Amino acid sequence: MDRYSRMVAYLKVLLPLTALALLSTLFLISRGIDTDAVIPFAQKEIEERMRGQQITGPFFSGTTADGDEIMVTASVARPGSSSGNGAMASDLEAVIRMAQGGRMTLVAETGTIHPGQDMARFTGNVRLTSVDELVVETEELETSLSSLRVQSPGAVRATGPMGTLTAGQMLITAQSEGAPVQMLFKNRVKLVYDPSSEER
């Protein structure tokens, strides 16, 4: 028997044995898989998800007519009801990058979006940080969806380099197209000036 014939004879035995070994290893590995693995969700979370439609980790981004960029994120969003209520979101965070430079950030516990009214409403421990590090706190803010216009229907409290300011209302907008964005406080405005805060 020459070398080629001997090699063919060996391979006829070796290859089926190798295939058997691979198959037996496959069955051994499959027995080690835990088929009773627990789904990584709490029972309460599963019940909440089954109760209604929701989107986890939604985000919205857009640009106003003046070139200001808006990015809004939330932990959870739910569609609005048929009675006209807008879509509702929780743990909102918004970043506004202005075309003329600088940015504002806004956080709130909840919010609703009303596209038909061109408006979004932020509610619950609303906190807005302006370009010049002025921090405004209020319970509700309304913003336009197509332009940079933010207003508070209720009282606001602001703290910054100049001290502490309280007012009945606040409006952030540009007076005309291309004009710089201004923050206006009105209705019982009170400023407590702290010169030491500027020194710090």
Backbone as a printed PyTorch tensor [residue, N CA C, xyz], in Angstrom:
tensor([[[  0.8560,  -1.1880,   0.0000],
         [  0.0000,   0.0000,   0.0000],
         [  0.8960,   1.2430,   0.0000]],

        [[  0.6850,   2.1630,  -0.9650],
         [  1.5270,   3.3520,  -1.0310],
         [  1.0440,   4.4070,  -0.0190]],

        [[  1.8320,   5.5220,   0.0590],
         [  1.5520,   6.5470,   1.0640],
         [  0.1680,   7.1780,   0.8530]],

        [[ -0.2580,   7.4710,  -0.3800],
         [ -1.5400,   8.1040,  -0.6610],
         [ -2.7020,   7.2280,  -0.1770]],

        [[ -2.6410,   5.9380,  -0.4750],
         [ -3.7110,   5.0170,  -0.0660],
         [ -3.7880,   4.9160,   1.4450]],

        [[ -2.6000,   4.9190,   2.0970],
         [ -2.5760,   4.8340,   3.5520],
         [ -3.2290,   6.0760,   4.1740]],

        [[ -2.9480,   7.2510,   3.5940],
         [ -3.5140,   8.5070,   4.1100],
         [ -5.0330,   8.5240,   3.9470]],

        [[ -5.5190,   8.0420,   2.8110],
         [ -6.9750,   7.9870,   2.5740],
         [ -7.6350,   7.0610,   3.5780]],

        [[ -6.9980,   5.9500,   3.8920],
         [ -7.5470,   4.9970,   4.8580],
         [ -7.6230,   5.6230,   6.2490]],

        [[ -6.5470,   6.3350,   6.6380],
         [ -6.5500,   7.0030,   7.9540],
         [ -7.6490,   8.0590,   8.0350]],

        [[ -7.7970,   8.8610,   6.9660],
         [ -8.7940,   9.9280,   6.9680],
         [-10.2180,   9.3990,   7.0330]],

        [[-10.4450,   8.1890,   6.4280],
         [-11.7780,   7.5710,   6.4790],
         [-12.1830,   7.2630,   7.9150]],

        [[-11.1980,   6.9740,   8.7570],
         [-11.4830,   6.6760,  10.1660],
         [-11.4640,   7.9590,  11.0060]],

        [[-10.4920,   8.8420,  10.7330],
         [-10.2680,  10.0300,  11.5630],
         [-11.3890,  11.0740,  11.4260]],

        [[-11.8420,  11.3100,  10.2110],
         [-12.8550,  12.3480,  10.0130],
         [-14.1970,  12.0270,  10.6900]],

        [[-14.7380,  10.7990,  10.5650],
         [-15.9820,  10.4920,  11.2880],
         [-15.8170,  10.5980,  12.8000]],

        [[-14.6340,  10.1880,  13.3240],
         [-14.3950,  10.3010,  14.7720],
         [-14.3720,  11.7670,  15.2120]],

        [[-13.7660,  12.6410,  14.4050],
         [-13.7310,  14.0720,  14.7140],
         [-15.1390,  14.6590,  14.7150]],

        [[-15.9620,  14.2550,  13.7380],
         [-17.3470,  14.7320,  13.6700],
         [-18.1320,  14.3000,  14.8990]],

        [[-17.9230,  13.0550,  15.3450],
         [-18.5880,  12.5540,  16.5520],
         [-18.1840,  13.3520,  17.7830]],

        [[-16.9020,  13.6530,  17.8810],
         [-16.3980,  14.4180,  19.0290],
         [-17.0130,  15.8190,  19.0500]],

        [[-17.1360,  16.4590,  17.8950],
         [-17.7330,  17.7890,  17.8240],
         [-19.2010,  17.7670,  18.2160]],

        [[-19.9270,  16.7620,  17.7440],
         [-21.3510,  16.6560,  18.0760],
         [-21.5670,  16.4090,  19.5620]],

        [[-20.7560,  15.5440,  20.1500],
         [-20.9110,  15.2620,  21.5780],
         [-20.5890,  16.5020,  22.4180]],

        [[-19.5930,  17.3020,  21.9890],
         [-19.2600,  18.5470,  22.6910],
         [-20.4230,  19.5250,  22.6110]],

        [[-21.0880,  19.5630,  21.4550],
         [-22.2240,  20.4620,  21.2670],
         [-23.3550,  20.1200,  22.2330]],

        [[-23.6490,  18.8390,  22.3930],
         [-24.7040,  18.4170,  23.3120],
         [-24.3220,  18.6690,  24.7640]],

        [[-23.0570,  18.5100,  25.0980],
         [-22.6020,  18.7660,  26.4640],
         [-22.7380,  20.2310,  26.8330]],

        [[-22.4020,  21.1130,  25.8790],
         [-22.5040,  22.5540,  26.1280],
         [-23.9620,  22.9670,  26.2760]],

        [[-24.8540,  22.4270,  25.4540],
         [-26.2630,  22.8140,  25.5060],
         [-26.9020,  22.4230,  26.8280]],

        [[-26.4110,  21.3480,  27.4800],
         [-26.9630,  20.9580,  28.7740],
         [-26.6110,  21.9610,  29.8580]],

        [[-25.5360,  22.7200,  29.6550],
         [-25.1020,  23.6780,  30.6730],
         [-25.8450,  24.9930,  30.6420]],

        [[-26.7330,  25.2440,  29.6680],
         [-27.4740,  26.5000,  29.5690],
         [-28.6480,  26.4740,  30.5300]],

        [[-28.8010,  27.5690,  31.2840],
         [-29.9040,  27.6770,  32.2330],
         [-31.1530,  28.1530,  31.4910]],

        [[-32.1010,  27.2350,  31.2900],
         [-33.3280,  27.5810,  30.5560],
         [-34.3330,  28.3170,  31.4390]],

        [[-34.0960,  28.3270,  32.7600],
         [-35.0070,  29.0060,  33.6850],
         [-34.4680,  30.3760,  34.0910]],

        [[-33.6870,  31.0220,  33.2060],
         [-33.0930,  32.3220,  33.5270],
         [-34.1950,  33.3580,  33.7430]],

        [[-33.9720,  34.2500,  34.7010],
         [-34.9560,  35.2730,  35.0450],
         [-34.8380,  36.4460,  34.0730]],

        [[-35.9760,  36.9330,  33.5920],
         [-35.9840,  38.1110,  32.7130],
         [-35.5090,  39.3060,  33.5280]],

        [[-34.5620,  40.1100,  33.0010],
         [-33.9860,  41.2040,  33.7920],
         [-34.9000,  42.4190,  33.9380]],

        [[-36.1690,  42.2180,  34.3360],
         [-37.0970,  43.2990,  34.6100],
         [-37.8250,  43.0000,  35.9060]],

        [[-38.0520,  44.0230,  36.7080],
         [-38.8430,  43.8440,  37.9220],
         [-40.3050,  43.6360,  37.5360]],

        [[-41.0340,  42.9190,  38.3780],
         [-42.4370,  42.6310,  38.0980],
         [-43.2510,  43.9200,  37.9420]],

        [[-42.9410,  44.9240,  38.7860],
         [-43.6640,  46.1930,  38.7280],
         [-43.4280,  46.8880,  37.3830]],

        [[-42.1770,  46.8210,  36.8900],
         [-41.8470,  47.4550,  35.6160],
         [-42.5720,  46.7660,  34.4690]],

        [[-42.6760,  45.4300,  34.5240],
         [-43.3900,  44.6900,  33.4750],
         [-44.8660,  45.0790,  33.4640]],

        [[-45.4760,  45.2100,  34.6700],
         [-46.8840,  45.5860,  34.7590],
         [-47.1240,  46.9870,  34.1970]],

        [[-46.1820,  47.9150,  34.4850],
         [-46.3280,  49.2740,  33.9690],
         [-46.2180,  49.3090,  32.4500]],

        [[-45.3160,  48.4910,  31.8960],
         [-45.1510,  48.4570,  30.4420],
         [-46.3770,  47.8400,  29.7650]],

        [[-46.9910,  46.8470,  30.4280],
         [-48.1730,  46.1940,  29.8620],
         [-49.4050,  47.1010,  29.9210]],

        [[-49.4100,  48.0370,  30.8850],
         [-50.5740,  48.8720,  31.1000],
         [-50.8280,  49.8460,  29.9440]],

        [[-49.7890,  50.3230,  29.3110],
         [-49.9820,  51.2810,  28.2210],
         [-48.7500,  51.4090,  27.3620]],

        [[-48.9120,  52.0570,  26.2420],
         [-47.8000,  52.2550,  25.3210],
         [-46.8250,  53.2760,  25.8970]],

        [[-45.5370,  53.0520,  25.6760],
         [-44.5430,  54.0200,  26.1030],
         [-43.2540,  53.8330,  25.3150]],

        [[-42.4590,  54.8830,  25.2780],
         [-41.1630,  54.8530,  24.6060],
         [-40.1060,  55.1220,  25.6590]],

        [[-39.1100,  54.2670,  25.7290],
         [-38.0250,  54.4490,  26.6840],
         [-36.8680,  55.1880,  26.0240]],

        [[-36.3500,  56.2140,  26.7140],
         [-35.2110,  56.9860,  26.2160],
         [-35.4770,  57.7640,  24.9440]],

        [[-36.6280,  58.4520,  24.8110],
         [-36.8870,  59.2070,  23.5750],
         [-36.0460,  60.4860,  23.5190]],

        [[-35.8640,  61.0130,  22.3180],
         [-35.1940,  62.2990,  22.1710],
         [-35.7690,  63.0320,  20.9680]],

        [[-35.6880,  64.3430,  21.0300],
         [-36.1710,  65.2100,  19.9530],
         [-35.0870,  66.2370,  19.6670]],

        [[-34.8060,  66.4730,  18.4040],
         [-33.8470,  67.5190,  18.0480],
         [-34.3780,  68.2740,  16.8470]],

        [[-34.0920,  69.5650,  16.8340],
         [-34.5650,  70.3910,  15.7280],
         [-33.8510,  71.7260,  15.7120]],

        [[-34.1380,  72.5170,  14.7010],
         [-33.5250,  73.8330,  14.5400],
         [-34.6250,  74.8520,  14.2750]],

        [[-34.5470,  75.9910,  14.9620],
         [-35.5390,  77.0430,  14.7600],
         [-35.2390,  77.7980,  13.4680]],

        [[-36.1500,  78.6860,  13.1010],
         [-35.9710,  79.4760,  11.8750],
         [-34.7320,  80.3680,  11.9530]],

        [[-34.3320,  80.7600,  13.1780],
         [-33.1500,  81.6220,  13.3530],
         [-31.8520,  80.8200,  13.4690]],

        [[-31.9430,  79.4810,  13.3960],
         [-30.7380,  78.6580,  13.4530],
         [-30.3650,  78.1630,  14.8370]],

        [[-31.2240,  78.3700,  15.8470],
         [-30.9580,  77.8530,  17.1910],
         [-31.2480,  76.3540,  17.2160]],

        [[-30.3510,  75.5710,  17.8050],
         [-30.5070,  74.1160,  17.8660],
         [-31.1140,  73.7090,  19.2050]],

        [[-32.1030,  72.8190,  19.1480],
         [-32.7810,  72.3530,  20.3640],
         [-32.6920,  70.8320,  20.4250]],

        [[-32.2640,  70.3100,  21.5800],
         [-32.1800,  68.8630,  21.7880],
         [-32.8670,  68.5420,  23.1130]],

        [[-33.8880,  67.6900,  23.0760],
         [-34.6470,  67.3200,  24.2770],
         [-34.5860,  65.8110,  24.4580]],

        [[-34.2470,  65.3630,  25.6770],
         [-34.2450,  63.9360,  25.9960],
         [-35.1300,  63.6940,  27.2170]],

        [[-35.5890,  62.4480,  27.3710],
         [-36.4260,  62.0750,  28.5180],
         [-36.1760,  60.6120,  28.8450]],

        [[-36.5850,  60.2000,  30.0390],
         [-36.4280,  58.7900,  30.3970],
         [-37.5440,  57.9510,  29.7870]],

        [[-38.7870,  58.4600,  29.8240],
         [-39.9480,  57.7280,  29.2980],
         [-40.9250,  58.7250,  28.6770]],

        [[-41.5680,  58.3480,  27.5790],
         [-42.6140,  59.1730,  26.9640],
         [-43.8300,  58.3110,  26.6770]],

        [[-45.0210,  58.8870,  26.8790],
         [-46.2760,  58.1840,  26.6090],
         [-47.1310,  59.0280,  25.6740]],

        [[-47.8770,  58.3910,  24.7650],
         [-48.7050,  59.1680,  23.8270],
         [-49.8330,  59.8810,  24.5460]],

        [[-50.3090,  60.9780,  23.9440],
         [-51.4040,  61.7420,  24.5270],
         [-52.7300,  61.0300,  24.3480]],

        [[-53.7090,  61.4840,  25.0870],
         [-55.0420,  60.8830,  25.0100],
         [-55.8370,  61.5160,  23.8750]],

        [[-56.9520,  60.9040,  23.5610],
         [-57.7990,  61.4000,  22.4720],
         [-58.4960,  62.7040,  22.8230]],

        [[-58.4830,  63.1020,  24.1210],
         [-59.1650,  64.3260,  24.5460],
         [-58.3490,  65.5810,  24.2430]],

        [[-57.1880,  65.4080,  23.5910],
         [-56.4040,  66.5840,  23.2100],
         [-55.1750,  66.8110,  24.0480]],

        [[-54.9630,  66.0000,  25.0980],
         [-53.7620,  66.1380,  25.8980],
         [-52.5560,  65.7130,  25.0740]],

        [[-51.4530,  66.4760,  25.1940],
         [-50.2570,  66.1670,  24.4220],
         [-49.5170,  64.9660,  24.9660]],

        [[-48.5350,  64.5030,  24.2020],
         [-47.6900,  63.3990,  24.6540],
         [-46.9530,  63.8270,  25.9160]],

        [[-46.8460,  62.9020,  26.8890],
         [-46.2430,  63.2370,  28.1800],
         [-44.9250,  62.5080,  28.3490]],

        [[-43.9370,  63.1890,  28.9400],
         [-42.6130,  62.6070,  29.1570],
         [-42.1720,  62.8720,  30.5870]],

        [[-41.2530,  62.0250,  31.0840],
         [-40.7310,  62.1540,  32.4440],
         [-39.2240,  62.3650,  32.4100]],

        [[-38.7120,  63.0570,  33.4450],
         [-37.2730,  63.3220,  33.5900],
         [-36.7110,  63.9780,  32.3240]],

        [[-37.2210,  65.1470,  32.0410],
         [-36.8320,  65.8640,  30.8230],
         [-35.5380,  66.6580,  31.0060]],

        [[-34.7600,  66.7050,  29.9390],
         [-33.5720,  67.5510,  29.8990],
         [-33.4620,  68.1380,  28.4970]],

        [[-33.3330,  69.4580,  28.4170],
         [-33.2410,  70.1400,  27.1320],
         [-31.9720,  70.9800,  27.0680]],

        [[-31.3510,  70.9980,  25.8980],
         [-30.1760,  71.8320,  25.6490],
         [-30.4840,  72.6980,  24.4320]],

        [[-30.3200,  74.0130,  24.5850],
         [-30.5610,  74.9540,  23.4830],
         [-29.2360,  75.6220,  23.1440]],

        [[-28.7420,  75.3700,  21.9310],
         [-27.5200,  76.0210,  21.4530],
         [-27.9270,  77.1510,  20.5160]],

        [[-27.6110,  78.3550,  20.9320],
         [-28.0650,  79.5190,  20.1770],
         [-27.1530,  79.8210,  18.9950]],

        [[-27.7440,  80.2930,  17.9130],
         [-27.0060,  80.5640,  16.6810],
         [-25.9310,  81.6270,  16.8920]],

        [[-26.1840,  82.5490,  17.8250],
         [-25.2320,  83.6300,  18.0790],
         [-24.1870,  83.2540,  19.1310]],

        [[-24.1910,  82.0090,  19.5690],
         [-23.2140,  81.5590,  20.5550],
         [-23.8320,  81.3770,  21.9240]],

        [[-23.2680,  80.4620,  22.7040],
         [-23.7850,  80.1850,  24.0440],
         [-24.8720,  79.1340,  24.0240]],

        [[-25.2220,  78.6580,  25.2180],
         [-26.2770,  77.6610,  25.3160],
         [-27.0110,  77.7710,  26.6390]],

        [[-28.2360,  77.2410,  26.6580],
         [-29.0490,  77.1520,  27.8660],
         [-29.4230,  75.6960,  28.0900]],

        [[-29.5420,  75.3050,  29.3510],
         [-30.0010,  73.9520,  29.6780],
         [-31.2550,  74.0530,  30.5350]],

        [[-32.1120,  73.0630,  30.4080],
         [-33.3830,  73.0680,  31.1240],
         [-33.6860,  71.6420,  31.5830]],

        [[-34.0320,  71.4630,  32.8520],
         [-34.4340,  70.1530,  33.3620],
         [-35.7770,  70.2870,  34.0720]],

        [[-36.5790,  69.2190,  34.0180],
         [-37.8910,  69.2140,  34.6700],
         [-38.3040,  67.7820,  34.9540]],

        [[-39.2020,  67.6200,  35.9130],
         [-39.6830,  66.2720,  36.2680],
         [-40.5640,  65.6940,  35.1650]],

        [[-41.4770,  66.5090,  34.6380],
         [-42.3960,  66.0300,  33.5940],
         [-42.5900,  67.1100,  32.5400]],

        [[-43.2200,  66.7280,  31.4320],
         [-43.5180,  67.6970,  30.3840],
         [-44.5040,  67.1300,  29.3830]],

        [[-45.1680,  68.0280,  28.6790],
         [-46.1030,  67.6280,  27.6290],
         [-45.8140,  68.4150,  26.3630]],

        [[-46.0690,  67.7930,  25.2150],
         [-45.8450,  68.4440,  23.9240],
         [-47.1840,  68.5730,  23.2040]],

        [[-47.4670,  69.7990,  22.7140],
         [-48.7140,  70.0900,  22.0080],
         [-48.3670,  70.6450,  20.6250]],

        [[-48.1170,  69.7640,  19.6300],
         [-47.7240,  70.2390,  18.2950],
         [-48.7640,  71.1470,  17.6570]],

        [[-50.0460,  70.8960,  17.8870],
         [-51.0980,  71.7240,  17.3050],
         [-51.0630,  73.1510,  17.8120]],

        [[-50.5500,  73.3530,  19.0390],
         [-50.4470,  74.6890,  19.6280],
         [-49.0360,  75.2470,  19.5160]],

        [[-48.1250,  74.5040,  18.8460],
         [-46.7230,  74.9110,  18.7140],
         [-46.1040,  75.1920,  20.0850]],

        [[-46.3400,  74.2700,  21.0480],
         [-45.9130,  74.5330,  22.4160],
         [-45.5090,  73.2500,  23.1360]],

        [[-44.5200,  73.3750,  24.0130],
         [-44.1530,  72.3130,  24.9410],
         [-44.2040,  72.9040,  26.3410]],

        [[-44.6980,  72.1200,  27.2970],
         [-44.8320,  72.6130,  28.6750],
         [-43.9860,  71.7290,  29.6030]],

        [[-43.1030,  72.3600,  30.3750],
         [-42.2510,  71.6680,  31.3500],
         [-42.7920,  71.9590,  32.7450]],

        [[-42.9800,  70.9240,  33.5640],
         [-43.5720,  71.1140,  34.8830],
         [-42.8110,  70.3210,  35.9450]],

        [[-42.8640,  70.8320,  37.1660],
         [-42.2940,  70.1330,  38.3130],
         [-40.8010,  70.3640,  38.4890]],

        [[-40.4400,  71.2190,  39.4710],
         [-39.0320,  71.5200,  39.7670],
         [-38.2450,  71.8760,  38.5050]],

        [[-38.7800,  72.8090,  37.7370],
         [-38.1260,  73.2330,  36.4990],
         [-36.8980,  74.0810,  36.8570]],

        [[-35.7850,  73.7760,  36.2100],
         [-34.5240,  74.4840,  36.4790],
         [-33.8630,  74.8320,  35.1500]],

        [[-33.7060,  76.1310,  34.8950],
         [-33.1000,  76.6110,  33.6520],
         [-31.7920,  77.3290,  33.9780]],

        [[-30.7250,  76.9550,  33.2830],
         [-29.4270,  77.6110,  33.4490],
         [-29.1200,  78.3860,  32.1800]],

        [[-28.9450,  79.7090,  32.3180],
         [-28.7500,  80.5660,  31.1520],
         [-27.2820,  80.6300,  30.7510]],

        [[-27.0100,  81.3780,  29.6860],
         [-25.6590,  81.5240,  29.1460],
         [-24.7120,  82.1320,  30.1790]],

        [[-25.2140,  83.1390,  30.9260],
         [-24.3700,  83.8390,  31.9030],
         [-24.4520,  83.2090,  33.3020]],

        [[-24.7790,  81.9040,  33.3500],
         [-24.7960,  81.1250,  34.6000],
         [-25.8600,  81.5880,  35.5930]],

        [[-26.9130,  82.2010,  35.0980],
         [-28.0610,  82.5320,  35.9280],
         [-28.9550,  81.2920,  36.0040]],

        [[-29.2630,  80.8300,  37.2190],
         [-30.0830,  79.6260,  37.4100],
         [-31.4880,  80.0520,  37.8080]],

        [[-32.4640,  79.7260,  36.9750],
         [-33.8620,  80.0990,  37.2030],
         [-34.6370,  78.8550,  37.6340]],

        [[-35.3960,  78.9770,  38.7190],
         [-36.2100,  77.8670,  39.2210],
         [-37.6720,  78.2840,  39.2510]],

        [[-38.5430,  77.3940,  38.7810],
         [-39.9800,  77.6510,  38.7710],
         [-40.7180,  76.3110,  38.7050]],

        [[-42.0300,  76.3550,  38.7430],
         [-42.8130,  75.1210,  38.6830],
         [-43.3170,  74.8130,  37.2810]],

        [[-43.2810,  75.8040,  36.3780],
         [-43.7910,  75.5660,  35.0210],
         [-43.1540,  76.5300,  34.0200]],

        [[-42.7780,  75.9930,  32.8740],
         [-42.2570,  76.8050,  31.7720],
         [-42.9220,  76.3580,  30.4870]],

        [[-43.2320,  77.3060,  29.6160],
         [-43.7990,  77.0000,  28.3040],
         [-42.8100,  77.4480,  27.2370]],

        [[-42.5660,  76.5950,  26.2470],
         [-41.6340,  76.9380,  25.1760],
         [-42.3010,  76.7360,  23.8250]],

        [[-41.8850,  77.5450,  22.8620],
         [-42.3600,  77.3850,  21.4820],
         [-41.5740,  76.2510,  20.8250]],

        [[-42.1890,  75.5500,  19.8830],
         [-41.5160,  74.4720,  19.1620],
         [-40.8300,  74.9580,  17.8920]],

        [[-41.2610,  76.1070,  17.3620],
         [-40.7150,  76.5790,  16.0900],
         [-39.7630,  77.7620,  16.2420]],

        [[-39.7010,  78.3590,  17.4290],
         [-38.8190,  79.5070,  17.6530],
         [-38.3180,  79.4890,  19.0890]],

        [[-37.3070,  80.2980,  19.3570],
         [-36.7620,  80.3680,  20.7050],
         [-37.5760,  81.3670,  21.5210]],

        [[-38.5780,  80.8420,  22.2030],
         [-39.4440,  81.6580,  23.0700],
         [-39.8140,  80.8170,  24.2860]],

        [[-39.3370,  81.2480,  25.4450],
         [-39.5820,  80.5270,  26.7000],
         [-40.2510,  81.4880,  27.6640]],

        [[-41.3540,  81.0690,  28.2890],
         [-42.0100,  81.9380,  29.2660],
         [-42.5420,  81.1380,  30.4480]],

        [[-42.5760,  81.7930,  31.5910],
         [-43.1210,  81.1650,  32.7920],
         [-44.4470,  81.8410,  33.1250]],

        [[-45.5310,  81.0930,  33.1940],
         [-46.8160,  81.7100,  33.5540],
         [-46.8900,  82.0760,  35.0330]],

        [[-45.9820,  81.4990,  35.8470],
         [-45.9980,  81.7600,  37.2850],
         [-44.6890,  82.3480,  37.7830]],

        [[-44.5600,  82.4140,  39.0930],
         [-43.4080,  83.0520,  39.7360],
         [-42.1160,  82.2830,  39.4710]],

        [[-41.0130,  83.0490,  39.4320],
         [-39.6870,  82.4590,  39.2320],
         [-38.7300,  82.9970,  40.2920]],

        [[-37.6770,  82.2060,  40.5350],
         [-36.5960,  82.6270,  41.4420],
         [-35.2870,  82.3690,  40.7190]],

        [[-34.4500,  83.3880,  40.6280],
         [-33.1920,  83.2570,  39.8960],
         [-32.0190,  83.6160,  40.7900]],

        [[-30.9460,  82.8460,  40.6810],
         [-29.7200,  83.1420,  41.4180],
         [-28.5670,  83.1730,  40.4240]],

        [[-27.6520,  84.1020,  40.6520],
         [-26.5170,  84.2340,  39.7490],
         [-25.4410,  85.1160,  40.3300]],

        [[-24.5030,  85.5580,  39.4900],
         [-23.3880,  86.3740,  39.9630],
         [-23.8190,  87.6780,  40.6460]],

        [[-24.9840,  88.2390,  40.2560],
         [-25.3980,  89.5280,  40.8220],
         [-26.1770,  89.3720,  42.1220]],

        [[-26.6330,  88.1510,  42.4690],
         [-27.4090,  87.9460,  43.6930],
         [-28.6320,  87.0860,  43.4180]],

        [[-29.7340,  87.4030,  44.1260],
         [-30.9760,  86.6310,  44.0050],
         [-32.0900,  87.5250,  43.4920]],

        [[-32.8710,  86.9910,  42.5490],
         [-33.9490,  87.7590,  41.9200],
         [-35.2270,  86.9400,  41.9600]],

        [[-36.3350,  87.6130,  42.2880],
         [-37.6510,  86.9630,  42.2160],
         [-38.5610,  87.8210,  41.3390]],

        [[-39.4740,  87.1560,  40.6270],
         [-40.4100,  87.8820,  39.7500],
         [-41.6590,  87.0510,  39.5460]],

        [[-42.7320,  87.7220,  39.1430],
         [-43.9940,  87.0320,  38.8960],
         [-44.0110,  86.2940,  37.5700]],

        [[-43.2000,  86.7530,  36.6010],
         [-43.1470,  86.1290,  35.2760],
         [-41.7690,  86.3170,  34.6590]],

        [[-41.4540,  85.4830,  33.6740],
         [-40.1980,  85.5970,  32.9390],
         [-40.4550,  85.2770,  31.4710]],

        [[-39.7230,  85.9620,  30.5890],
         [-39.8300,  85.7160,  29.1540],
         [-38.4320,  85.7280,  28.5530]],

        [[-38.1090,  84.6950,  27.7610],
         [-36.8400,  84.6300,  27.0370],
         [-37.1770,  84.6100,  25.5550]],

        [[-36.7190,  85.6280,  24.8180],
         [-37.0100,  85.7060,  23.3880],
         [-36.1110,  86.7550,  22.7430]],

        [[-36.1480,  86.8230,  21.4300],
         [-35.4680,  87.8780,  20.6850],
         [-36.5140,  88.8910,  20.2410]],

        [[-36.1900,  90.1710,  20.3640],
         [-37.1600,  91.2270,  20.0320],
         [-37.5170,  91.2210,  18.5470]],

        [[-36.5580,  90.8260,  17.7030],
         [-36.8160,  90.7600,  16.2630],
         [-35.9180,  89.6890,  15.6550]],

        [[-36.1620,  89.3380,  14.4050],
         [-35.3830,  88.3030,  13.7350],
         [-33.9080,  88.7000,  13.6440]],

        [[-33.0300,  87.8160,  14.1230],
         [-31.6000,  88.0880,  14.0960],
         [-31.0930,  88.8720,  15.2920]],

        [[-32.0100,  89.3940,  16.1290],
         [-31.6070,  90.1560,  17.3190],
         [-31.1240,  89.1970,  18.4100]],

        [[-30.2970,  89.6820,  19.3620],
         [-29.8280,  88.8120,  20.4450],
         [-30.9690,  88.3730,  21.3610]],

        [[-30.8170,  87.1860,  21.9340],
         [-31.8260,  86.6560,  22.8460],
         [-31.7460,  87.3990,  24.1760]],

        [[-32.9010,  87.7990,  24.7170],
         [-32.9620,  88.5350,  25.9760],
         [-33.8040,  87.7810,  26.9900]],

        [[-33.4460,  87.9300,  28.2680],
         [-34.2060,  87.3480,  29.3620],
         [-34.8770,  88.5020,  30.1170]],

        [[-36.2060,  88.5510,  30.0630],
         [-36.9540,  89.6530,  30.6620],
         [-37.7420,  89.1580,  31.8760]],

        [[-37.6180,  89.8910,  33.0140],
         [-38.3760,  89.5910,  34.2210],
         [-39.3820,  90.7130,  34.4420]],

        [[-40.6080,  90.3560,  34.8280],
         [-41.6300,  91.3810,  35.0620],
         [-42.6040,  90.9220,  36.1490]],

        [[-43.4130,  91.8530,  36.5990],
         [-44.4460,  91.5870,  37.5980],
         [-43.8210,  91.3290,  38.9880]],

        [[-43.7030,  92.3860,  39.7840],
         [-43.1720,  92.3260,  41.1570],
         [-41.7220,  91.8310,  41.1850]],

        [[-40.8820,  92.4370,  40.3640],
         [-39.4700,  92.0380,  40.3100],
         [-38.7410,  92.5610,  41.5480]],

        [[-37.9710,  91.6880,  42.1860],
         [-37.2040,  92.0690,  43.3750],
         [-35.8090,  91.4640,  43.2680]],

        [[-34.7870,  92.3230,  43.3660],
         [-33.4000,  91.8680,  43.2770],
         [-32.6930,  92.1420,  44.5870]],

        [[-32.0940,  91.1140,  45.1630],
         [-31.2520,  91.2560,  46.3520],
         [-29.8150,  91.1430,  45.8730]],

        [[-29.1490,  92.2960,  45.7780],
         [-27.7860,  92.3420,  45.2320],
         [-26.7830,  91.8960,  46.2850]],

        [[-25.8700,  91.0110,  45.8840],
         [-24.8340,  90.4990,  46.7760],
         [-23.4750,  90.7690,  46.1360]],

        [[-22.8040,  91.8790,  46.5170],
         [-21.5110,  92.2070,  45.8840],
         [-20.4440,  91.1590,  46.1320]],

        [[-20.5230,  90.4430,  47.2430],
         [-19.5060,  89.4240,  47.5440],
         [-19.5760,  88.2610,  46.5680]],

        [[-20.7630,  87.9970,  45.9860],
         [-20.9000,  86.8860,  45.0400],
         [-20.1180,  87.1570,  43.7630]],

        [[-20.0050,  88.4490,  43.3500],
         [-19.2290,  88.7760,  42.1600],
         [-17.7320,  88.6540,  42.4170]],

        [[-17.3220,  88.9350,  43.6500],
         [-15.9030,  88.8080,  43.9970],
         [-15.4590,  87.3620,  43.9820]],

        [[-16.3740,  86.4640,  44.3460],
         [-16.0450,  85.0420,  44.3230],
         [-15.9000,  84.5550,  42.8980]]])
